[in-house]
Amino acid sequence: MDKYFLLVCDDVPHDVVLSDPGVRVMDVVQVVRRLTGLSLWRSKVLATQVPAVLLAGVPEEEAAAAVSALCDAGARAETRERPEPPPPPKH
């Protein structure tokens, strides 16, 4: 039987959420492409279907840097702490 456990650490995983690409969509698409490694076409689709989670479960520093890059390109983005998983069932 597999056992799952949660490691407790200081760094809570964060998600990077794009809420609005702004008026400079192609600049934002280039940043999305650089952050995600997706093709230009997939990055454009992702950037225009908001709200979109661009990065999931990344460290806080990486999430903050990604949001900063998106905002510099004219987008609105935010970091969100990932919710903690529910506790395992008790037997």
VOPAGU-2260 file (C-alpha; in pm, 1 decimal, decimal comma):
REM VOPAGU-2260
SITE   aa  ch    i         X         Y         Z
SITE  MET   A    0       0,0       0,0       0,0
SITE  ASP   A    1     133,4     343,0     -92,7
SITE  LYS   A    2     159,8     601,1     180,5
SITE  TYR   A    3     143,9     970,7     110,4
SITE  PHE   A    4     274,3    1238,9     338,0
SITE  LEU   A    5     312,3    1614,3     336,0
SITE  LEU   A    6     649,3    1767,7     407,1
SITE  VAL   A    7     624,3    2076,6     621,9
SITE  CYS   A    8     856,8    2351,2     507,5
SITE  ASP   A    9     893,4    2725,4     532,3
SITE  ASP   A   10     817,9    2791,7     165,0
SITE  VAL   A   11     451,9    2749,7      76,4
SITE  PRO   A   12     402,0    2680,5    -295,9
SITE  HIS   A   13     244,7    2962,3    -496,7
SITE  ASP   A   14      54,5    2989,3    -822,9
SITE  VAL   A   15     100,2    3273,1   -1071,7
SITE  VAL   A   16    -236,8    3387,5   -1206,1
SITE  LEU   A   17    -272,9    3616,9   -1507,5
SITE  SER   A   18    -591,0    3821,3   -1469,1
SITE  ASP   A   19    -560,1    4066,8   -1761,4
SITE  PRO   A   20    -308,2    4078,1   -2047,8
SITE  GLY   A   21    -355,2    4453,6   -2091,2
SITE  VAL   A   22    -315,0    4637,2   -2421,3
SITE  ARG   A   23      36,0    4509,6   -2504,3
SITE  VAL   A   24     -79,8    4151,2   -2555,7
SITE  MET   A   25     215,5    4038,6   -2767,3
SITE  ASP   A   26     463,4    4164,5   -2506,0
SITE  VAL   A   27     275,9    3964,1   -2243,4
SITE  VAL   A   28     266,4    3659,6   -2474,0
SITE  GLN   A   29     647,0    3673,4   -2503,5
SITE  VAL   A   30     679,8    3680,2   -2122,4
SITE  VAL   A   31     431,5    3390,4   -2088,9
SITE  ARG   A   32     634,0    3196,4   -2345,2
SITE  ARG   A   33     958,9    3259,8   -2156,7
SITE  LEU   A   34     804,9    3162,3   -1820,6
SITE  THR   A   35     621,9    2849,1   -1935,0
SITE  GLY   A   36     834,3    2721,6   -2223,1
SITE  LEU   A   37     522,0    2685,4   -2437,6
SITE  SER   A   38     508,2    2759,3   -2808,9
SITE  LEU   A   39     418,9    3109,3   -2923,1
SITE  TRP   A   40      71,8    2995,3   -3029,6
SITE  ARG   A   41      -1,4    2815,0   -2699,2
SITE  SER   A   42     132,8    3113,5   -2504,0
SITE  LYS   A   43    -101,1    3347,8   -2691,6
SITE  VAL   A   44    -400,2    3122,3   -2624,1
SITE  LEU   A   45    -309,2    3103,1   -2255,4
SITE  ALA   A   46    -254,8    3479,5   -2226,0
SITE  THR   A   47    -590,2    3563,0   -2382,1
SITE  GLN   A   48    -803,4    3314,8   -2186,4
SITE  VAL   A   49    -795,8    3482,8   -1847,0
SITE  PRO   A   50    -790,3    3421,4   -1561,7
SITE  ALA   A   51    -517,1    3167,4   -1629,2
SITE  VAL   A   52    -277,1    2989,0   -1396,0
SITE  LEU   A   53      59,0    3026,8   -1568,8
SITE  LEU   A   54     279,2    2861,5   -1307,4
SITE  ALA   A   55     159,5    2625,6   -1036,6
SITE  GLY   A   56     332,3    2527,4    -714,5
SITE  VAL   A   57     645,2    2740,7    -753,7
SITE  PRO   A   58     847,2    2899,0    -470,9
SITE  GLU   A   59     739,3    3244,9    -356,9
SITE  GLU   A   60    1049,8    3417,8    -500,0
SITE  GLU   A   61     997,7    3263,1    -844,3
SITE  ALA   A   62     628,4    3356,2    -837,8
SITE  ALA   A   63     708,1    3716,4    -740,2
SITE  ALA   A   64     965,5    3744,5   -1020,7
SITE  ALA   A   65     713,6    3608,4   -1273,7
SITE  VAL   A   66     445,5    3854,6   -1161,5
SITE  SER   A   67     695,5    4139,2   -1183,9
SITE  ALA   A   68     791,3    4040,6   -1541,4
SITE  LEU   A   69     424,6    4019,1   -1642,3
SITE  CYS   A   70     345,1    4357,9   -1487,8
SITE  ASP   A   71     645,6    4513,8   -1663,0
SITE  ALA   A   72     497,9    4388,4   -1991,7
SITE  GLY   A   73     165,4    4559,4   -1913,1
SITE  ALA   A   74     -35,7    4271,3   -1768,8
SITE  ARG   A   75    -216,0    4232,6   -1439,1
SITE  ALA   A   76    -106,7    3922,9   -1250,1
SITE  GLU   A   77     -90,4    3801,4    -892,9
SITE  THR   A   78      49,8    3525,1    -678,0
SITE  ARG   A   79    -174,9    3299,8    -475,8
SITE  GLU   A   80     -75,1    3058,0    -204,8
SITE  ARG   A   81    -172,0    2706,1    -292,0
SITE  PRO   A   82    -436,8    2569,4     -58,8
SITE  GLU   A   83    -320,0    2298,6     173,7
SITE  PRO   A   84    -435,7    1950,1      80,1
SITE  PRO   A   85    -701,0    1799,7     303,1
SITE  PRO   A   86    -572,6    1586,4     589,4
SITE  PRO   A   87    -556,7    1213,3     521,0
SITE  PRO   A   88    -855,0    1010,1     637,6
SITE  LYS   A   89    -823,5     856,7     982,1
SITE  HIS   A   90    -872,5     484,2    1009,9
